[in-house]
Each structure stands twice: as C-alpha cells, then as structure tokens.
Amino acid sequence: MLEIDGISKRYGTTVAVQDLSFDVRAGELFGFVGRNGAGKTTTMRIVLGVLAADAGDVRWAGRPLDLAARRRIGYMPEERGLYPKMRLVEQLAYLGELHGMTGSEARASAVRWLERFGLKDRASDDVQALSLGNQQRVQLAAALVFGPDVLVLDEPFAGLDPVAVDVMAEVLRERADAGVPVIFSSHELELVERLCDRVGIVDRGRMVACGTVGELRAGGQERRWIDIPEAPDDWDAGVAGIRLVQTDGTRRLFELDPGVDDQALLQAGLTTGPVRAFERVEPTLGEIFRTVIEGAAA
C-alpha cells in the first residue's frame, strides 16, 4: 500500500497541499481528480521526492519512502520528460538500466513495450519525430519498462486517440491486476469513472471526497425520471422537497432532497394520469465532482 499521510506544502503564502491523506492499495486503480491547481501534481511530486513536504509522511509497505523505494516507482509526468533526439529503443533501454536492469534485460523490455503500444516499427526513430500522442505512449512505456512496484501517472490519457486510450487502459488494468498500486490524475472523468476502483477528489489542496463511485453517489441527491403523457404542467406543485431539473417531452427529471420518499412523487404522478415510466438516475462522476466542489466552496 502507498500511504499519503497528512502532507502539506506551501509556496510562500500560497497553500498548494493542506493536510492531505489517502492511500492507494495493492491491485487498485485510484483516480486522483480535481480542478487545475488543486494540488494533484504537487502531491505526486512529493511522493516521488522531487518536492519535499512541509509536513506529513509518504509510506510504502508501512515504511517511509527512501531513495531505494522511490527507484521502484514508475512515474509519468504531465509535461514531456523524454530526450527528443534519442532513439526510442535506446531511450527506454537506458531508463531501464538506470532502474537496475542489465543492458540485455532493459533492451528486451523496451522492445516488448514498444510492440505493445504499436511502436515497434518506430523503434529507431527519434522521439521528436513522433506525434504528441505517440510520445505519450513512449512516456508510459518509460514508466513501465523496469517493472515498477508502484505507478504514479499525471494525465496519462491526455492527447490520445480512442484506440490508444483503450490500449493504455488495458495496460493499467493489467498492472493493477498483477498487484501494482496505480494512481493517475485525469480531467477525463468519464474515463476515471469507467476504469477506477476508487476516486479521490481534491480541491484547494484538500481531499474533499474519496471512495468508490458507488460510495460517492450514495452521498449525493437522488434523481428520478417520470413520464406522465397526460399530466398538466403543475401536477407536481404539492410535492415537498423536489425540484424539476430537466424536461424531455413528457418526461421530467426531478431532484429529491435528502430523506424525501420517491413514492410521494410517484403517487402525485398517478393521481394525474397513467405513469409510463418512473426510474432512478445514477449521477455521473462529472455530476458528483461538480456537486462536491460546489459544496466544498460553500
């Protein structure tokens, strides 16, 4: 388990991270999401040792992270971190050797990952000759080439086409299934919702919500679609604790306050005419994110 325990970081009077705590478990894909400037990259750099925290600890397997442990972390920065005039296979092999692999092991692993990401025929090309999307694939290969114990990835899906997204998602799921803790930040909330076992939402340096998508949904407001083709416009006027948020033809989407029984809405509908549909709506991660951020700002 990778544990981030109460870390804080300031730049003068600016608070980048404040008493931030969470963990990433073995075999888990953890989505780390927040607005720009929320503290995600700062947190990742503290985990890597690139930045020193003002307070708090980072632990791996119950022990403080030292240099040896950090060498076993596969890191993918948001900005490009590759040598532009170095050939792909040579660059990946070099990075593998820096992490303790023999020359032959590193080269074999480099070739294997280039093949996995569809770049084997570009192995002798310089990085600068690749498109930005293909450079992103090489960047992930650089994080994977030495067989890391932990993966820390900052916006790994940025700039990728749908096919590349699928390949990368498959690779990350495989690494997690092999027992590797994987944490990645992303603004692609639909992708985070689809891939991740748990999600942490950070805002202004603080963790404001953390859990599975199901757990995060449980803390939100209930929504119901109801379809009453023959109902008058004001049929819901007597139902307390509900708000109309969307209309689609004869269908209406209502948001229910906490504790409001959806059967009250249904019964009110039935008194006006036949109810053709009545269904619960699961909020998306994007909707949960907006609700949590707005609540944190209040």
C-alpha positions as CSV (number, residue, x, y, z in Angstrom):
1,M,0.0,0.0,0.0
2,L,1.1,3.5,-0.8
3,E,0.1,5.9,2.0
4,I,0.0,9.7,1.9
5,D,-0.4,10.8,5.4
6,G,-1.2,14.4,6.3
7,I,1.1,16.1,3.8
8,S,1.2,19.8,3.4
9,K,3.1,22.2,1.1
10,R,3.2,25.9,0.8
11,Y,4.9,28.3,-1.6
12,G,5.1,31.5,0.4
13,T,1.5,32.4,1.3
14,T,0.1,30.1,-1.3
15,V,-1.2,26.7,0.0
16,A,-0.6,24.0,-2.6
17,V,-1.5,21.0,-0.4
18,Q,-3.0,21.1,3.1
19,D,-3.1,18.0,5.4
20,L,-3.8,15.7,2.6
21,S,-4.3,12.0,3.4
22,F,-5.3,8.9,1.3
23,D,-3.9,5.5,0.3
24,V,-3.6,3.5,-2.9
25,R,-3.9,-0.2,-2.3
26,A,-2.2,-3.1,-4.0
27,G,-4.0,-4.1,-7.1
28,E,-6.0,-0.9,-7.2
29,L,-6.6,1.8,-9.9
30,F,-7.0,5.1,-8.0
31,G,-8.3,8.1,-9.8
32,F,-7.0,11.4,-8.5
33,V,-9.1,14.3,-9.8
34,G,-9.6,18.0,-9.2
35,R,-9.6,21.4,-10.9
36,N,-6.4,22.9,-12.3
37,G,-4.2,24.0,-9.4
38,A,-6.0,21.8,-6.9
39,G,-2.7,20.2,-5.8
40,K,-2.6,16.9,-7.7
41,T,0.8,17.4,-9.4
42,T,2.4,18.8,-6.2
43,T,1.2,15.7,-4.3
44,M,2.7,13.4,-7.0
45,R,6.0,15.2,-6.9
46,I,6.1,14.9,-3.1
47,V,5.5,11.1,-3.5
48,L,8.4,11.0,-6.0
49,G,10.7,13.0,-3.7
50,V,11.0,15.8,-6.3
51,L,9.5,18.1,-3.8
52,A,9.8,18.0,0.0
53,A,6.6,18.2,2.1
54,D,6.5,20.8,4.8
55,A,4.6,18.3,7.0
56,G,3.3,14.7,6.8
57,D,4.7,11.4,5.5
58,V,4.6,9.2,2.5
59,R,5.0,5.5,3.2
60,W,5.3,2.3,1.1
61,A,4.5,-1.0,2.7
62,G,4.3,0.7,6.1
63,R,7.8,2.3,5.8
64,P,8.9,5.8,4.9
65,L,9.8,6.1,1.2
66,D,13.6,6.2,0.8
67,L,15.6,6.5,-2.4
68,A,15.6,2.8,-3.0
69,A,11.9,2.6,-2.7
70,R,11.4,5.6,-5.0
71,R,13.5,4.0,-7.6
72,R,10.8,1.3,-7.8
73,I,8.1,3.9,-8.7
74,G,7.1,4.3,-12.3
75,Y,6.4,8.0,-12.9
76,M,4.8,9.7,-15.8
77,P,4.9,13.5,-15.6
78,E,2.2,15.6,-17.3
79,E,4.8,17.5,-19.3
80,R,7.1,15.6,-21.7
81,G,10.1,14.2,-19.9
82,L,11.9,12.4,-22.8
83,Y,15.1,13.2,-24.7
84,P,13.8,14.5,-28.0
85,K,16.9,13.5,-30.1
86,M,17.3,10.0,-28.7
87,R,16.0,6.9,-30.4
88,L,13.0,5.2,-28.8
89,V,14.5,1.8,-28.1
90,E,17.8,3.3,-26.8
91,Q,16.0,5.7,-24.5
92,L,13.7,3.1,-23.0
93,A,16.7,0.7,-22.5
94,Y,18.7,3.5,-20.9
95,L,15.9,4.3,-18.5
96,G,15.6,0.6,-17.6
97,E,19.3,0.4,-16.8
98,L,19.0,3.4,-14.6
99,H,16.5,1.4,-12.6
100,G,18.8,-1.5,-12.2
101,M,18.2,-3.7,-15.2
102,T,21.0,-5.3,-17.2
103,G,21.6,-4.0,-20.7
104,S,20.0,-7.1,-22.3
105,E,17.0,-7.1,-19.9
106,A,16.4,-3.4,-20.5
107,R,16.6,-3.7,-24.3
108,A,14.3,-6.7,-24.4
109,S,11.7,-4.9,-22.2
110,A,12.0,-1.8,-24.3
111,V,11.2,-3.7,-27.5
112,R,8.3,-5.5,-25.7
113,W,6.7,-2.3,-24.6
114,L,7.1,-0.6,-27.9
115,E,5.4,-3.5,-29.6
116,R,2.6,-3.4,-27.0
117,F,2.0,0.3,-27.8
118,G,2.1,-0.3,-31.6
119,L,5.5,1.5,-32.0
120,K,7.9,-1.4,-32.7
121,D,8.4,-0.2,-36.3
122,R,9.4,3.2,-34.9
123,A,12.0,1.8,-32.5
124,S,14.9,3.5,-34.3
125,D,13.2,6.9,-34.7
126,D,14.0,9.9,-32.5
127,V,11.3,10.9,-30.1
128,Q,10.9,14.3,-31.7
129,A,9.8,12.5,-35.0
130,L,6.7,11.2,-33.3
131,S,3.3,12.8,-32.9
132,L,2.3,14.1,-29.5
133,G,0.0,11.1,-29.0
134,N,2.8,8.6,-29.8
135,Q,5.2,10.5,-27.5
136,Q,2.6,10.0,-24.8
137,R,2.7,6.2,-25.4
138,V,6.5,6.2,-25.1
139,Q,6.2,8.2,-21.9
140,L,4.1,5.5,-20.4
141,A,6.4,2.8,-21.7
142,A,9.3,4.7,-19.9
143,A,7.3,4.3,-16.6
144,L,6.7,0.6,-17.2
145,V,10.0,-0.6,-18.8
146,F,11.7,-1.6,-15.5
147,G,8.6,-3.4,-14.0
148,P,7.8,-0.9,-11.2
149,D,6.2,-1.7,-7.9
150,V,4.0,1.4,-8.0
151,L,2.7,3.6,-10.9
152,V,2.2,7.3,-10.4
153,L,0.8,8.9,-13.6
154,D,0.0,12.5,-14.2
155,E,-2.6,12.9,-17.0
156,P,-1.6,9.8,-18.9
157,F,-4.5,9.9,-21.3
158,A,-4.0,13.5,-22.5
159,G,-3.8,13.8,-26.2
160,L,-4.5,10.1,-27.0
161,D,-6.9,8.9,-29.7
162,P,-9.7,6.4,-28.6
163,V,-7.7,3.4,-29.7
164,A,-4.6,4.5,-27.8
165,V,-6.9,5.2,-24.7
166,D,-8.2,1.6,-24.9
167,V,-4.7,0.2,-25.1
168,M,-3.4,2.3,-22.2
169,A,-6.4,1.5,-20.1
170,E,-5.9,-2.2,-20.7
171,V,-2.3,-2.0,-19.7
172,L,-3.1,-0.1,-16.5
173,R,-5.8,-2.6,-15.6
174,E,-3.3,-5.5,-16.2
175,R,-0.7,-3.8,-13.9
176,A,-3.3,-3.4,-11.2
177,D,-4.5,-7.0,-11.5
178,A,-0.8,-8.0,-11.1
179,G,-0.9,-6.3,-7.6
180,V,0.6,-2.9,-8.6
181,P,-1.0,0.2,-6.9
182,V,-1.8,2.6,-9.7
183,I,-2.6,6.3,-9.1
184,F,-3.4,8.6,-12.0
185,S,-4.8,12.1,-12.4
186,S,-7.1,12.9,-15.3
187,H,-9.7,15.5,-16.3
188,E,-11.4,12.8,-18.4
189,L,-14.0,12.0,-15.7
190,E,-15.9,9.5,-17.8
191,L,-12.7,7.5,-18.2
192,V,-11.9,7.7,-14.5
193,E,-15.5,6.5,-13.7
194,R,-15.1,3.6,-16.1
195,L,-11.6,2.5,-15.0
196,C,-11.0,3.3,-11.4
197,D,-11.7,1.2,-8.3
198,R,-11.7,4.3,-6.1
199,V,-11.6,8.0,-6.7
200,G,-10.2,10.9,-4.7
201,I,-11.5,14.4,-5.3
202,V,-9.1,17.1,-4.2
203,D,-9.9,20.9,-4.1
204,R,-7.6,23.7,-3.0
205,G,-5.1,21.2,-1.6
206,R,-7.6,19.2,0.5
207,M,-9.2,15.8,-0.1
208,V,-12.9,16.6,-0.2
209,A,-14.3,13.2,-1.1
210,C,-12.8,9.7,-1.5
211,G,-14.3,6.3,-2.2
212,T,-15.8,4.1,-4.9
213,V,-18.0,5.8,-7.4
214,G,-20.9,4.0,-5.8
215,E,-19.9,5.3,-2.4
216,L,-19.6,8.9,-3.8
217,R,-23.0,8.5,-5.4
218,A,-24.6,7.5,-2.1
219,G,-23.7,10.9,-0.6
220,G,-25.5,12.8,-3.4
221,Q,-29.0,13.7,-4.1
222,E,-31.5,11.3,-5.6
223,R,-32.9,11.9,-9.1
224,R,-36.0,10.3,-10.8
225,W,-37.3,10.4,-14.3
226,I,-41.1,10.3,-14.5
227,D,-43.2,10.2,-17.7
228,I,-46.9,11.2,-17.5
229,P,-48.1,12.0,-21.0
230,E,-51.4,13.5,-20.0
231,A,-50.3,15.4,-16.9
232,P,-50.9,19.2,-16.5
233,D,-47.8,21.3,-16.2
234,D,-48.2,22.0,-12.5
235,W,-49.1,18.5,-11.3
236,D,-46.0,18.3,-9.0
237,A,-46.8,21.6,-7.2
238,G,-47.9,19.9,-4.0
239,V,-44.9,17.6,-3.5
240,A,-42.4,18.9,-1.0
241,G,-38.7,18.6,-1.3
242,I,-38.4,18.1,-5.0
243,R,-37.0,20.2,-7.9
244,L,-37.6,20.0,-11.6
245,V,-34.1,19.9,-13.2
246,Q,-34.9,18.8,-16.8
247,T,-37.8,18.3,-19.2
248,D,-37.7,16.0,-22.3
249,G,-41.0,15.9,-24.0
250,T,-43.5,14.4,-21.5
251,R,-40.6,13.2,-19.3
252,R,-39.5,15.2,-16.3
253,L,-36.3,14.8,-14.2
254,F,-36.7,15.6,-10.5
255,E,-34.1,16.0,-7.9
256,L,-35.1,14.9,-4.4
257,D,-33.9,16.4,-1.1
258,P,-32.3,14.0,1.4
259,G,-34.9,12.0,3.2
260,V,-37.7,12.6,0.6
261,D,-39.6,9.4,-0.3
262,D,-39.7,8.9,-4.0
263,Q,-43.1,7.2,-3.6
264,A,-44.6,10.6,-2.8
265,L,-43.5,11.8,-6.3
266,L,-44.9,8.6,-7.8
267,Q,-48.2,8.9,-6.0
268,A,-48.6,12.5,-7.1
269,G,-48.0,11.4,-10.6
270,L,-50.5,8.6,-10.5
271,T,-53.3,11.0,-9.4
272,T,-52.9,12.9,-12.7
273,G,-52.9,10.0,-15.1
274,P,-51.1,6.9,-16.2
275,V,-47.3,6.9,-15.4
276,R,-45.5,5.4,-18.3
277,A,-42.0,5.4,-16.7
278,F,-40.5,6.0,-13.3
279,E,-36.8,5.4,-13.0
280,R,-33.8,6.3,-10.8
281,V,-31.0,8.2,-12.4
282,E,-27.4,7.5,-11.4
283,P,-25.3,10.7,-11.3
284,T,-22.2,10.6,-13.4
285,L,-18.8,11.2,-11.8
286,G,-18.8,14.6,-13.5
287,E,-22.0,15.5,-11.7
288,I,-20.7,14.2,-8.4
289,F,-17.5,16.2,-9.0
290,R,-19.4,19.4,-9.5
291,T,-21.6,18.8,-6.5
292,V,-18.6,18.0,-4.2
293,I,-16.6,21.0,-5.4
294,E,-19.5,23.4,-5.0
295,G,-20.2,22.0,-1.5
296,A,-16.5,22.4,-0.6
297,A,-16.6,26.1,-1.7
298,A,-19.8,26.9,0.2
